[in-house]
Amino acid sequence: MQTLTVGLGERSYPIYIGSGLLGQADLLRAHIPRKRVAIVSNTTVAPLYLEKLQYTLQSMGVDSVSIILPDGEAYKTADTLNLIYDGLLTNRCERSTPLIALGGGVVGDMTGYAAATYLRGVPFIQIPTTLLAQVDSSVGGKTGINHPLGKNMIGAFYQPQLVLADTDTLNTLPDNELAAGLAEVIKYGLIRDLPFLEWLELNIEKLLARDTAALQYAIARSCQNKAEVVAADERESGERALLNLGHTFGHAIESGMGYGSWLHGEAVAAGTVMAADLSQRLGWISAQDVARIRRLFESAGLPVVSPDLGTDKYLDLMGLDKKVEGGKIRFVLLKEIGRGVVFGDVPAALLRQTLEACVHA
């Protein structure tokens, strides 16, 4: 097992990464003040891992309330959020009752937002079961729900007490979900960790083959990168925005296609290719660099061509992005491979060229 720390002073918390962690009561004991927790999961993950977690909690003398949500990005809504509140209120959960998120990014984001708002804040534990959640969404305290007009537009910064990433849960992850998680792994290499990117280029086949050592290394390296960024800029006033490479375009794809049509990681991959294309048009990286980025995503089994929503539709959707400031869309782009920047002065003509070029193979 590897242990990392997200350094936020008194609110610092550990990230545990390894095999068999769902059965290790000692990792949870210090973070459960009373003998009761509420577990939020979904209809896919609960049949696989809920009983195991309950057994571990029972070995500590802890009872649990289970709240099972429908599975999928399409359900990351206010209506589904209310199912969590309904379960907490019906079972008279108190301010000292921790919420445990057992699932992927959608479960983690929604449980975190429920924890931030139920009784004005209750403790919250992340147990991510997908690669994407283990390397990205479970770390850093971004929580929220989607709105029909935009992804993740309603939420709160609310940090967990701990993150427990049991790599055994990846054994049941569908291949397309594993690939989707790799999009966020590749992101860290592109924005700030060139040696990691080079490692990924050499080891992508091992990751797709679910090599245990390779996966644990990639998860730990990704979490280390994210932990460093979050510790430096918790509320995304500066460096943390770099973690959104490909997301401005990607969120437009998700919203425009309908939530759930594209997996988040798939949209981020196509969106990152668009960001690379735009970076090239600004004269920052070369055509060879863009081709290198496309190759890596393709080798991970991810899309590199975006859906043709129409240029005006893309612009409309990106105008609702959280990074819009002073009416300007702020993009995360690449000054070079391994160094991301946030840039808000993209010439409209270049942006249109990218949007038109990247929807064709």
SERO-4910 file (N, C-alpha, C, O; in steps of 0.05 Angstrom, whole numbers):
BEGIN
 pado doro    nc1    nc2    nc3   cac1   cac2   cac3    cc1    cc2    cc3    oc1    oc2    oc3
  Met    A     17    -24      0      0      0      0     17     25      0     38     26     13
  Gln    A      9     45    -15     22     71    -14      4     91     -1    -21     91     -5
  Thr    A     16    110     14      0    131     27     11    158     18     35    163     20
  Leu    A     -7    175      7      0    202      0    -16    220     18    -35    212     31
  Thr    A     -9    246     18    -24    265     34    -31    290     18    -14    300      3
  Val    A    -55    298     20    -64    324      8    -60    345     30    -74    345     50
  Gly    A    -40    362     27    -32    381     48    -49    406     49    -44    425     33
  Leu    A    -68    407     67    -86    430     70    -87    438     99   -109    444    109
  Gly    A    -64    439    112    -63    447    140    -80    428    158    -76    404    157
  Glu    A    -98    440    173   -115    424    191   -134    405    176   -143    386    188
  Arg    A   -139    411    151   -157    395    135   -142    376    117   -154    365     98
  Ser    A   -117    371    122   -102    352    106   -113    324    109   -125    318    130
  Tyr    A   -110    307     89   -121    280     91   -104    261     74    -90    269     56
  Pro    A   -106    235     82    -90    215     68   -105    203     43   -129    203     42
  Ile    A    -89    194     24    -98    178      2    -84    151      4    -59    150      3
  Tyr    A    -99    130      8    -88    103      9    -93     89    -17   -115     89    -28
  Ile    A    -72     77    -28    -73     64    -54    -61     36    -52    -39     33    -43
  Gly    A    -77     16    -60    -66    -11    -59    -88    -32    -62   -111    -26    -67
  Ser    A    -80    -57    -60    -98    -80    -64   -110    -89    -38    -96    -89    -17
  Gly    A   -135    -96    -38   -148   -107    -14   -155    -87      7   -160    -95     30
  Leu    A   -156    -61      1   -160    -41     22   -188    -40     32   -193    -31     55
  Leu    A   -208    -49     17   -236    -49     26   -239    -66     52   -258    -62     67
  Gly    A   -221    -85     56   -223   -103     79   -207    -93    103   -206   -107    123
  Gln    A   -193    -70    101   -175    -61    122   -189    -40    139   -189    -16    133
  Ala    A   -200    -50    161   -216    -33    179   -199    -11    191   -209     11    197
  Asp    A   -173    -16    196   -156      4    209   -154     30    194   -151     51    206
  Leu    A   -157     29    167   -155     53    151   -179     71    155   -177     95    151
  Leu    A   -202     59    162   -226     74    165   -232     83    194   -245    103    199
  Arg    A   -222     67    213   -230     70    241   -228     98    252   -246    108    265
  Ala    A   -205    111    247   -200    138    258   -219    159    247   -221    181    259
  His    A   -232    153    225   -249    173    212   -279    169    216   -295    183    204
  Ile    A   -286    150    233   -314    144    239   -319    149    269   -314    131    285
  Pro    A   -328    173    276   -329    180    305   -351    165    320   -347    161    344
  Arg    A   -373    158    307   -394    143    321   -397    116    308   -382    108    290
  Lys    A   -417    101    317   -421     74    307   -441     72    284   -456     53    282
  Arg    A   -441     93    267   -461     93    245   -450    109    222   -438    130    225
  Val    A   -454     99    198   -446    113    173   -469    110    153   -486     93    155
  Ala    A   -469    127    132   -486    124    110   -469    119     85   -451    135     79
  Ile    A   -475     98     70   -460     91     46   -477     98     22   -500     89     20
  Val    A   -466    114      4   -479    120    -21   -465    105    -44   -441    108    -47
  Ser    A   -480     90    -59   -468     75    -81   -488     75   -104   -508     91   -104
  Asn    A   -484     58   -124   -503     57   -147   -510     28   -154   -499     10   -142
  Thr    A   -528     25   -173   -539     -1   -179   -518    -19   -192   -522    -44   -193
  Thr    A   -496     -8   -202   -475    -25   -214   -454    -33   -193   -446    -56   -192
  Val    A   -445    -14   -176   -424    -19   -157   -433    -34   -132   -419    -51   -122
  Ala    A   -457    -27   -123   -467    -38    -97   -467    -69    -98   -459    -81    -78
  Pro    A   -477    -82   -119   -477   -111   -119   -449   -124   -118   -446   -147   -110
  Leu    A   -429   -109   -126   -402   -119   -127   -387   -115   -101   -372   -132    -92
  Tyr    A   -390    -91    -88   -372    -84    -66   -386    -74    -40   -372    -70    -20
  Leu    A   -412    -70    -41   -425    -60    -17   -423    -79      7   -417    -71     29
  Glu    A   -428   -105      2   -428   -124     23   -400   -126     36   -398   -129     61
  Lys    A   -379   -124     20   -352   -126     30   -347   -102     49   -335   -106     70
  Leu    A   -355    -78     40   -351    -55     57   -367    -57     83   -358    -50    104
  Gln    A   -392    -66     81   -409    -69    104   -396    -89    124   -397    -84    148
  Tyr    A   -385   -110    114   -372   -130    131   -349   -118    146   -345   -123    170
  Thr    A   -333   -102    132   -310    -88    145   -320    -69    167   -309    -68    189
  Leu    A   -341    -54    161   -353    -36    181   -364    -51    205   -361    -43    228
  Gln    A   -378    -73    199   -389    -89    221   -367   -100    240   -371   -103    264
  Ser    A   -344   -106    228   -322   -117    245   -312    -95    264   -298   -101    284
  Met    A   -318    -70    259   -311    -47    276   -335    -40    294   -333    -22    310
  Gly    A   -357    -55    292   -381    -48    307   -396    -25    297   -411    -12    311
  Val    A   -393    -19    270   -406      4    258   -430     -6    240   -426    -23    223
  Asp    A   -453      5    245   -477      0    229   -477     18    205   -465     40    206
  Ser    A   -491     10    183   -491     27    160   -519     29    148   -534     10    148
  Val    A   -525     53    137   -549     58    121   -539     58     92   -519     71     86
  Ser    A   -553     45     74   -545     45     46   -565     60     29   -589     57     31
  Ile    A   -554     77     12   -570     93     -7   -560     86    -35   -537     93    -42
  Ile    A   -577     73    -51   -568     63    -77   -581     80    -99   -605     82   -101
  Leu    A   -564     93   -115   -572    111   -136   -572     96   -163   -558     77   -167
  Pro    A   -588    106   -183   -585     96   -210   -557    104   -221   -546    123   -212
  Asp    A   -547     88   -239   -520     91   -249   -519    107   -274   -535    103   -293
  Gly    A   -500    126   -275   -495    140   -300   -495    170   -297   -508    182   -280
  Glu    A   -480    183   -315   -478    213   -316   -505    226   -320   -509    248   -310
  Ala    A   -523    212   -333   -550    224   -338   -565    228   -312   -584    244   -311
  Tyr    A   -556    214   -290   -570    217   -265   -556    235   -245   -563    236   -221
  Lys    A   -536    250   -255   -522    269   -237   -537    295   -236   -529    316   -246
  Thr    A   -561    293   -223   -580    315   -224   -591    322   -196   -585    307   -177
  Ala    A   -605    344   -195   -618    352   -169   -638    331   -159   -640    326   -135
  Asp    A   -652    319   -178   -671    298   -170   -658    275   -156   -668    265   -136
  Thr    A   -635    266   -168   -621    243   -156   -608    252   -129   -607    236   -110
  Leu    A   -598    276   -128   -587    286   -103   -607    285    -81   -601    278    -58
  Asn    A   -632    291    -87   -653    289    -67   -658    261    -56   -667    258    -34
  Leu    A   -651    241    -73   -653    213    -63   -633    209    -39   -639    194    -20
  Ile    A   -610    222    -41   -591    220    -19   -602    234      6   -602    223     28
  Tyr    A   -612    259      2   -624    273     25   -647    257     37   -650    255     61
  Asp    A   -664    245     20   -687    229     29   -677    207     47   -688    202     69
  Gly    A   -656    193     38   -645    170     54   -634    179     80   -638    166    101
  Leu    A   -620    202     80   -607    212    105   -629    221    125   -627    215    149
  Leu    A   -649    235    115   -670    244    133   -688    222    143   -695    221    167
  Thr    A   -695    203    125   -712    181    133   -698    164    155   -712    155    174
  Asn    A   -672    162    153   -657    146    173   -646    163    196   -629    153    212
  Arg    A   -655    188    197   -647    206    219   -617    208    223   -606    206    245
  Cys    A   -603    211    200   -573    213    202   -566    240    213   -578    261    207
  Glu    A   -546    240    231   -538    264    246   -514    277    234   -502    267    215
  Arg    A   -506    300    246   -483    315    236   -457    299    240   -437    304    226
  Ser    A   -457    280    258   -433    264    263   -433    238    246   -415    222    248
  Thr    A   -453    235    229   -455    210    212   -439    215    186   -448    230    169
  Pro    A   -417    201    182   -402    205    157   -417    193    133   -430    172    136
  Leu    A   -414    206    110   -423    195     85   -399    182     71   -378    194     68
  Ile    A   -403    157     62   -382    143     47   -391    141     18   -412    129     13
  Ala    A   -375    151      0   -381    149    -29   -367    123    -39   -343    122    -39
  Leu    A   -383    104    -47   -372     79    -58   -380     77    -87   -402     68    -94
  Gly    A   -362     85   -105   -369     85   -133   -350    102   -149   -328    108   -140
  Gly    A   -359    109   -174   -342    125   -191   -346    155   -187   -354    164   -165
  Gly    A   -338    171   -207   -338    199   -204   -366    211   -199   -368    231   -184
  Val    A   -387    201   -211   -414    211   -207   -422    207   -178   -432    226   -165
  Val    A   -418    183   -167   -425    178   -139   -409    195   -121   -420    207   -102
  Gly    A   -383    198   -126   -366    214   -109   -373    243   -109   -375    256    -88
  Asp    A   -379    254   -133   -386    283   -135   -412    288   -121   -415    308   -106
  Met    A   -432    271   -124   -458    275   -113   -458    271    -82   -470    286    -67
  Thr    A   -444    250    -73   -442    245    -44   -427    268    -31   -435    277     -9
  Gly    A   -406    278    -43   -392    301    -32   -409    326    -30   -407    340    -10
  Tyr    A   -425    331    -50   -442    354    -49   -464    351    -28   -471    370    -14
  Ala    A   -475    326    -26   -494    321     -5   -481    325     23   -494    336     41
  Ala    A   -457    316     26   -443    319     52   -438    348     58   -439    356     81
  Ala    A   -432    364     38   -427    393     42   -451    408     51   -449    428     64
  Thr    A   -475    398     43   -499    413     47   -519    401     67   -535    416     78
  Tyr    A   -517    375     73   -535    362     92   -528    372    120   -505    369    128
  Leu    A   -547    383    134   -542    395    161   -518    414    161   -504    418    181
  Arg    A   -514    427    138   -493    447    133   -465    435    135   -445    449    140
  Gly    A   -463    409    132   -436    397    130   -433    373    148   -434    376    173
  Val    A   -428    349    137   -423    325    152   -397    312    141   -389    318    118
  Pro    A   -384    295    156   -359    283    146   -364    266    122   -386    256    117
  Phe    A   -343    262    106   -346    250     80   -320    234     73   -298    244     77
  Ile    A   -324    209     64   -302    191     58   -305    182     29   -327    174     20
  Gln    A   -284    183     13   -284    174    -14   -272    146    -17   -250    141     -9
  Ile    A   -288    128    -28   -278    101    -36   -283     98    -66   -303     86    -74
  Pro    A   -265    108    -83   -270    108   -112   -265     80   -124   -245     67   -116
  Thr    A   -282     72   -142   -281     45   -153   -275     45   -183   -273     23   -195
  Thr    A   -271     68   -195   -263     69   -223   -236     82   -225   -227     96   -207
  Leu    A   -222     78   -247   -196     90   -251   -198    120   -251   -182    134   -239
  Leu    A   -218    130   -265   -221    159   -267   -224    172   -240   -213    192   -233
  Ala    A   -241    159   -223   -245    170   -196   -220    167   -179   -214    185   -163
  Gln    A   -206    145   -182   -182    141   -165   -160    160   -172   -145    168   -154
  Val    A   -157    168   -197   -135    186   -205   -143    215   -205   -125    232   -206
  Asp    A   -169    221   -203   -176    249   -207   -199    258   -189   -195    274   -170
  Ser    A   -223    249   -195   -246    263   -183   -249    258   -153   -262    275   -139
  Ser    A   -237    237   -142   -240    232   -113   -222    250    -96   -225    253    -72
  Val    A   -202    262   -109   -181    278    -95   -186    307   -101   -189    315   -124
  Gly    A   -186    323    -80   -187    352    -85   -212    367    -77   -212    391    -76
  Gly    A   -234    352    -70   -257    365    -58   -276    379    -77   -292    395    -68
  Lys    A   -274    375   -103   -294    386   -121   -318    368   -120   -316    344   -126
  Thr    A   -341    379   -113   -366    363   -112   -387    378   -128   -385    402   -133
  Gly    A   -408    363   -136   -430    378   -150   -447    360   -167   -444    336   -168
  Ile    A   -465    374   -181   -484    361   -199   -485    376   -225   -475    399   -227
  Asn    A   -496    363   -246   -499    376   -272   -525    392   -273   -544    387   -257
  His    A   -526    411   -291   -551    425   -298   -555    421   -327   -536    418   -342
  Pro    A   -580    421   -337   -585    417   -365   -569    436   -383   -563    430   -406
  Leu    A   -562    459   -373   -547    479   -389   -516    476   -387   -502    487   -402
  Gly    A   -507    460   -367   -478    458   -364   -470    438   -344   -484    433   -324
  Lys    A   -446    425   -348   -436    404   -331   -423    416   -306   -408    435   -307
  Asn    A   -429    404   -283   -417    411   -257   -420    441   -250   -403    452   -237
  Met    A   -442    453   -259   -445    482   -254   -456    488   -226   -456    511   -218
  Ile    A   -465    467   -212   -476    471   -185   -460    453   -166   -460    429   -169
  Gly    A   -446    465   -146   -430    448   -129   -416    464   -107   -422    487   -102
  Ala    A   -397    451    -94   -382    463    -72   -354    451    -71   -350    428    -79
  Phe    A   -335    466    -61   -309    455    -53   -313    443    -25   -319    458     -6
  Tyr    A   -309    417    -22   -313    404      4   -295    380      5   -300    360     -9
  Gln    A   -275    381     22   -255    360     22   -264    335     38   -277    338     58
  Pro    A   -256    311     28   -261    287     43   -243    284     68   -223    299     70
  Gln    A   -249    265     85   -232    258    108   -209    241     99   -187    242    110
  Leu    A   -214    224     79   -194    206     68   -204    196     41   -228    196     35
  Val    A   -185    187     25   -191    173      0   -178    145      1   -155    142      7
  Leu    A   -195    125     -3   -186     97     -2   -189     85    -30   -212     78    -38
  Ala    A   -167     82    -44   -168     72    -72   -159     43    -72   -135     37    -73
  Asp    A   -178     24    -72   -172     -4    -73   -170    -13   -103   -189    -13   -117
  Thr    A   -145    -19   -111   -141    -25   -140   -155    -51   -148   -159    -55   -172
  Asp    A   -163    -68   -129   -178    -92   -136   -205    -86   -150   -215   -102   -166
  Thr    A   -216    -62   -144   -242    -56   -156   -239    -51   -186   -259    -51   -201
  Leu    A   -215    -47   -196   -211    -43   -224   -214    -69   -240   -217    -68   -265
  Asn    A   -214    -91   -226   -216   -117   -240   -243   -121   -253   -246   -135   -272
  Thr    A   -264   -107   -242   -291   -110   -253   -298    -86   -271   -321    -85   -280
  Leu    A   -279    -68   -276   -285    -44   -291   -286    -51   -321   -267    -64   -331
  Pro    A   -307    -43   -336   -307    -48   -365   -284    -35   -379   -273    -15   -369
  Asp    A   -276    -46   -401   -252    -36   -416   -255     -7   -423   -236      8   -422
  Asn    A   -279      1   -432   -282     29   -440   -280     49   -417   -271     71   -420
  Glu    A   -288     39   -393   -286     56   -369   -256     58   -360   -247     79   -351
  Leu    A   -241     36   -363   -213     37   -357   -199     57   -375   -183     73   -366
  Ala    A   -205     55   -401   -193     74   -421   -200    103   -414   -184    121   -416
  Ala    A   -225    107   -406   -234    134   -399   -218    145   -376   -212    169   -376
  Gly    A   -211    129   -357   -194    138   -335   -166    146   -344   -154    164   -332
  Leu    A   -156    132   -364   -130    138   -374   -128    167   -386   -107    178   -387
  Ala    A   -151    177   -395   -150    205   -406   -141    224   -384   -126    243   -390
  Glu    A   -151    221   -360   -143    238   -338   -114    233   -329   -100    251   -321
  Val    A   -105    208   -331    -77    201   -325    -58    215   -345    -39    228   -336
  Ile    A    -65    214   -370    -48    227   -391    -47    257   -387    -26    269   -392
  Lys    A    -69    268   -378    -71    297   -373    -48    307   -355    -36    327   -361
  Tyr    A    -42    292   -333    -21    301   -315      6    303   -329     21    322   -324
  Gly    A     12    284   -346     37    285   -361     38    309   -379     59    321   -382
  Leu    A     16    315   -392     16    337   -412     18    364   -399     31    382   -410
  Ile    A      7    368   -375      6    395   -363     30    401   -345     38    424   -342
  Arg    A     43    379   -333     63    385   -313     84    364   -308    101    368   -291
  Asp    A     82    341   -321    100    318   -313    109    303   -338     99    281   -344
  Leu    A    127    315   -353    136    303   -378    149    275   -374    143    257   -390
  Pro    A    165    270   -353    175    243   -349    153    222   -346    155    200   -355
  Phe    A    131    230   -333    108    212   -330     95    207   -357     88    184   -363
  Leu    A     93    227   -374     82    224   -400     98    204   -417     88    186   -430
  Glu    A    125    206   -415    142    188   -429    139    160   -418    141    141   -434
  Trp    A    136    157   -392    131    131   -381    104    119   -391    103     95   -398
  Leu    A     84    136   -394     58    126   -404     61    117   -433     48     97   -440
  Glu    A     76    131   -449     79    123   -477     92     95   -479     86     80   -497
  Leu    A    109     88   -459    122     62   -459    105     40   -446    109     16   -451
  Asn    A     86     48   -429     72     28   -413     42     28   -417     28     15   -401
  Ile    A     32     41   -437      3     42   -441    -10     15   -445    -32     10   -435
  Glu    A      5     -4   -458     -6    -30   -462     -8    -46   -436    -27    -61   -432
  Lys    A     11    -42   -418     10    -55   -392    -14    -45   -376    -28    -60   -363
  Leu    A    -20    -19   -378    -43     -8   -364    -69    -19   -375    -87    -26   -360
  Leu    A    -71    -21   -401    -95    -32   -414    -98    -61   -407   -121    -72   -406
  Ala    A    -76    -75   -403    -77   -104   -395    -81   -107   -365    -81   -130   -355
  Arg    A    -84    -85   -351    -89    -85   -322    -66    -97   -306    -70   -111   -286
  Asp    A    -42    -91   -314    -18    -99   -299    -19    -85   -272    -20    -60   -271
  Thr    A    -19   -100   -250    -24    -89   -224     -3    -68   -216    -10    -47   -207
  Ala    A     22    -74   -221     44    -56   -213     42    -30   -229     45     -8   -219
  Ala    A     37    -33   -255     35     -9   -273     11      9   -264     14     33   -263
  Leu    A    -11     -4   -259    -35     12   -251    -30     26   -224    -37     50   -222
  Gln    A    -18     12   -205    -14     25   -179      6     49   -183      2     70   -170
  Tyr    A     26     45   -199     45     67   -204     31     91   -217     35    114   -208
  Ala    A     14     86   -237      1    107   -251    -19    122   -233    -21    146   -234
  Ile    A    -33    107   -216    -52    119   -197    -37    137   -177    -44    160   -172
  Ala    A    -15    126   -166      0    141   -145     12    166   -157     12    187   -145
  Arg    A     24    163   -182     36    187   -194     16    208   -201     21    232   -197
  Ser    A     -8    199   -210    -29    218   -216    -39    232   -191    -42    257   -190
  Cys    A    -43    217   -170    -53    228   -145    -32    247   -133    -39    268   -121
  Gln    A     -6    241   -135     15    258   -125     14    285   -140     16    306   -127
  Asn    A     11    284   -166      8    309   -182    -16    325   -173    -14    349   -169
  Lys    A    -39    311   -170    -63    326   -162    -60    337   -134    -69    360   -129
  Ala    A    -49    321   -116    -47    331    -88    -29    356    -87    -35    374    -72
  Glu    A     -8    356   -102     10    380   -102     -5    405   -113     -2    426   -102
  Val    A    -20    401   -134    -35    424   -145    -57    434   -126    -59    458   -122
  Val    A    -72    415   -114    -93    423    -96    -82    437    -71    -93    456    -62
  Ala    A    -60    427    -61    -47    439    -37    -39    468    -43    -40    485    -25
  Ala    A    -31    473    -68    -22    500    -76    -45    519    -83    -42    543    -80
  Asp    A    -68    507    -91    -90    524   -101   -116    509    -98   -127    498   -118
  Glu    A   -126    508    -74   -149    491    -68   -174    499    -84   -189    482    -93
  Arg    A   -178    526    -87   -204    535    -98   -201    546   -126   -218    561   -136
  Glu    A   -181    536   -140   -178    541   -169   -176    570   -177   -189    579   -195
  Ser    A   -160    585   -162   -156    613   -169   -132    616   -187   -127    638   -198
  Gly    A   -116    595   -191    -93    597   -207    -85    570   -219    -98    561   -238
  Glu    A    -64    557   -208    -53    533   -220    -73    510   -223    -70    495   -241
  Arg    A    -92    508   -204   -110    485   -205   -126    484   -231   -134    463   -240
  Ala    A   -131    507   -243   -145    508   -269   -132    491   -290   -145    482   -309
  Leu    A   -106    487   -288    -91    471   -308   -102    442   -309    -99    429   -329
  Leu    A   -114    433   -287   -124    406   -286   -148    402   -305   -157    380   -310
  Asn    A   -157    425   -316   -180    424   -335   -172    422   -364   -187    429   -382
  Leu    A   -147    414   -369   -139    410   -397   -159    393   -412   -165    370   -403
  Gly    A   -169    403   -434   -188    387   -450   -216    388   -440   -235    379   -454
  His    A   -221    400   -416   -247    398   -404   -267    419   -415   -291    414   -416
  Thr    A   -257    442   -423   -275    462   -435   -288    452   -460   -312    454   -464
  Phe    A   -272    440   -477   -283    427   -501   -298    402   -494   -320    397   -504
  Gly    A   -287    386   -475   -299    361   -467   -326    364   -455   -345    348   -461
  His    A   -329    383   -437   -355    388   -425   -376    396   -445   -400    390   -443
  Ala    A   -367    411   -466   -386    419   -488   -395    394   -503   -418    392   -510
  Ile    A   -377    375   -507   -384    350   -520   -405    335   -503   -425    326   -513
  Glu    A   -399    333   -477   -418    318   -459   -445    331   -459   -466    317   -461
  Ser    A   -446    358   -456   -472    371   -455   -486    370   -482   -510    365   -483
  Gly    A   -471    374   -503   -483    375   -530   -493    348   -540   -513    347   -554
  Met    A   -480    327   -532   -488    300   -540   -509    288   -522   -522    268   -528
  Gly    A   -512    301   -498   -530    289   -478   -514    274   -458   -499    256   -465
  Tyr    A   -517    281   -432   -500    268   -411   -503    238   -412   -524    226   -412
  Gly    A   -479    225   -413   -478    196   -414   -474    184   -441   -466    161   -444
  Ser    A   -478    200   -463   -473    190   -490   -443    185   -494   -435    165   -505
  Trp    A   -427    203   -484   -398    200   -483   -389    198   -454   -399    213   -437
  Leu    A   -371    179   -448   -360    179   -421   -343    204   -417   -332    215   -437
  His    A   -341    213   -392   -326    237   -387   -297    236   -398   -288    255   -410
  Gly    A   -284    214   -393   -256    211   -403   -254    211   -433   -235    221   -444
  Glu    A   -274    200   -446   -274    200   -475   -277    229   -485   -262    237   -504
  Ala    A   -294    244   -473   -297    272   -481   -272    289   -475   -265    306   -490
  Val    A   -259    283   -452   -235    297   -445   -212    290   -465   -197    308   -473
  Ala    A   -211    265   -474   -191    258   -494   -195    274   -520   -176    286   -530
  Ala    A   -219    273   -531   -224    289   -555   -220    318   -551   -210    333   -568
  Gly    A   -228    328   -527   -224    356   -520   -195    364   -518   -187    386   -525
  Thr    A   -179    345   -508   -150    351   -505   -137    353   -533   -119    369   -537
  Val    A   -146    336   -551   -135    339   -579   -143    366   -590   -127    378   -604
  Met    A   -167    375   -584   -175    402   -593   -157    424   -581   -149    443   -594
  Ala    A   -151    421   -555   -134    440   -541   -106    440   -553    -93    461   -556
  Ala    A    -96    416   -560    -70    414   -573    -70    427   -600    -51    441   -607
  Asp    A    -91    422   -615    -94    435   -642    -93    465   -639    -80    479   -655
  Leu    A   -108    476   -620   -109    505   -616    -82    515   -607    -73    537   -615
  Ser    A    -68    500   -590    -41    508   -581    -22    510   -605     -5    527   -606
  Gln    A    -25    491   -624     -8    492   -648    -15    517   -665      3    530   -675
  Arg    A    -40    523   -667    -48    546   -684    -38    572   -671    -34    592   -685
  Leu    A    -34    572   -645    -22    596   -632      8    596   -634     21    616   -626
  Gly    A     20    575   -645     48    574   -650     65    564   -626     89    568   -625
  Trp    A     51    551   -607     65    542   -583     77    514   -586     99    509   -576
  Ile    A     63    496   -598     73    469   -602     72    462   -632     59    476   -648
  Ser    A     86    441   -639     88    434   -668     67    414   -676     53    402   -660
  Ala    A     64    411   -703     46    390   -713     55    363   -704     38    345   -700
  Gln    A     81    359   -701     91    333   -691     82    328   -662     76    306   -654
  Asp    A     82    350   -646     72    347   -618     43    339   -618     35    322   -602
  Val    A     27    352   -635     -2    345   -636     -5    316   -644    -22    302   -633
  Ala    A     10    307   -664      8    279   -673     16    260   -651      5    239   -648
  Arg    A     36    268   -635     45    251   -612     22    248   -592     18    227   -581
  Ile    A      9    270   -586    -14    270   -567    -36    252   -578    -47    236   -563
  Arg    A    -43    255   -603    -64    239   -615    -57    209   -613    -74    193   -607
  Arg    A    -31    203   -619    -23    175   -619    -27    162   -591    -36    140   -589
  Leu    A    -20    178   -570    -22    167   -543    -51    161   -536    -58    140   -525
  Phe    A    -69    180   -543    -97    175   -537   -108    152   -554   -124    135   -544
  Glu    A   -100    150   -579   -109    128   -596    -99    101   -585   -114     82   -585
  Ser    A    -74    101   -575    -63     76   -564    -78     67   -539    -77     44   -531
  Ala    A    -90     87   -525   -106     81   -501   -134     73   -508   -150     67   -490
  Gly    A   -141     73   -534   -168     66   -542   -188     88   -539   -212     83   -535
  Leu    A   -178    113   -540   -196    136   -536   -201    152   -561   -184    151   -579
  Pro    A   -223    166   -563   -229    181   -588   -212    206   -590   -206    219   -571
  Val    A   -204    212   -615   -188    236   -620   -202    254   -640   -192    275   -647
  Val    A   -226    246   -649   -243    263   -666   -268    270   -651   -281    252   -639
  Ser    A   -275    295   -651   -298    304   -636   -324    303   -652   -323    304   -677
  Pro    A   -346    301   -639   -372    300   -654   -378    328   -666   -370    348   -654
  Asp    A   -391    328   -689   -396    353   -703   -422    365   -692   -444    360   -703
  Leu    A   -420    381   -671   -443    394   -659   -450    420   -674   -471    431   -671
  Gly    A   -431    429   -691   -433    455   -704   -417    475   -688   -418    475   -663
  Thr    A   -402    492   -702   -384    511   -688   -399    529   -669   -390    534   -647
  Asp    A   -422    539   -677   -437    558   -660   -447    544   -635   -447    556   -614
  Lys    A   -455    519   -637   -464    504   -614   -441    500   -594   -444    503   -570
  Tyr    A   -417    493   -605   -394    491   -587   -389    517   -572   -385    517   -548
  Leu    A   -389    539   -587   -383    565   -575   -404    572   -554   -397    583   -533
  Asp    A   -429    566   -559   -450    571   -540   -446    555   -515   -449    566   -493
  Leu    A   -440    529   -518   -437    512   -494   -412    520   -479   -412    519   -454
  Met    A   -390    526   -492   -366    534   -478   -369    561   -464   -354    566   -445
  Gly    A   -387    577   -473   -393    602   -460   -405    599   -432   -405    618   -416
  Leu    A   -414    575   -426   -426    568   -400   -405    555   -382   -412    547   -359
  Asp    A   -380    553   -391   -359    539   -375   -353    555   -350   -355    580   -350
  Lys    A   -345    541   -329   -339    554   -303   -315    572   -305   -312    590   -288
  Lys    A   -298    568   -325   -273    584   -327   -277    610   -342   -258    625   -346
  Val    A   -302    615   -352   -307    640   -365   -303    663   -345   -313    662   -323
  Glu    A   -288    683   -354   -282    706   -336   -284    731   -352   -271    734   -373
  Gly    A   -300    750   -343   -303    775   -358   -315    771   -386   -309    786   -404
  Gly    A   -331    750   -388   -343    743   -414   -325    729   -433   -333    722   -455
  Lys    A   -300    724   -425   -280    710   -442   -277    681   -434   -275    675   -410
  Ile    A   -277    663   -454   -271    635   -448   -242    632   -442   -225    640   -459
  Arg    A   -235    620   -420   -207    616   -413   -201    586   -418   -214    568   -407
  Phe    A   -181    581   -435   -174    554   -443   -148    545   -429   -131    561   -423
  Val    A   -147    519   -423   -122    507   -414   -109    497   -439   -119    479   -453
  Leu    A    -85    507   -445    -71    500   -470    -43    492   -463    -35    492   -439
  Leu    A    -27    484   -483      0    474   -479     21    493   -491     22    497   -515
  Lys    A     37    505   -473     60    521   -483     81    502   -495     95    509   -514
  Glu    A     83    478   -484     99    456   -494     88    431   -481     73    432   -462
  Ile    A     96    408   -492     87    383   -479    100    382   -452    125    382   -449
  Gly    A     83    379   -431     93    379   -404     89    406   -389     96    408   -366
  Arg    A     78    426   -403     74    452   -390     48    464   -400     47    474   -423
  Gly    A     28    464   -383      3    476   -390      1    505   -381     15    514   -363
  Val    A    -17    520   -394    -22    548   -386    -52    553   -389    -66    540   -404
  Val    A    -61    573   -374    -89    582   -377    -88    608   -393    -73    626   -387
  Phe    A   -104    609   -414   -102    631   -434   -130    640   -442   -146    624   -449
  Gly    A   -135    666   -440   -161    676   -445   -163    694   -469   -184    706   -474
  Asp    A   -142    697   -485   -142    715   -508   -139    700   -534   -123    708   -552
  Val    A   -154    679   -538   -153    663   -562   -167    679   -584   -191    685   -581
  Pro    A   -154    684   -607   -168    697   -629   -192    680   -639   -189    656   -642
  Ala    A   -215    693   -643   -239    679   -650   -235    662   -676   -246    640   -678
  Ala    A   -220    673   -695   -215    658   -720   -200    632   -716   -207    612   -728
  Leu    A   -180    633   -698   -165    608   -692   -183    587   -678   -181    563   -684
  Leu    A   -199    596   -659   -217    578   -645   -236    565   -664   -241    541   -663
  Arg    A   -247    580   -683   -265    569   -703   -251    549   -720   -263    528   -727
  Gln    A   -226    555   -728   -211    536   -744   -207    509   -730   -211    488   -742
  Thr    A   -201    510   -704   -198    486   -688   -224    471   -687   -225    446   -690
  Leu    A   -246    485   -681   -272    471   -678   -280    458   -705   -293    437   -705
  Glu    A   -273    470   -727   -280    458   -753   -262    436   -760   -270    416   -772
  Ala    A   -236    438   -753   -216    418   -761   -219    392   -745   -214    370   -756
  Cys    A   -226    394   -720   -224    371   -702   -249    354   -702   -250    334   -688
  Val    A   -269    361   -717   -293    344   -719   -291    325   -744   -310    311   -750
  His    A   -268    327   -758   -264    309   -781   -239    293   -776   -220    302   -764
  Ala    A   -239    268   -785   -216    250   -781   -192    260   -796   -171    248   -795
***
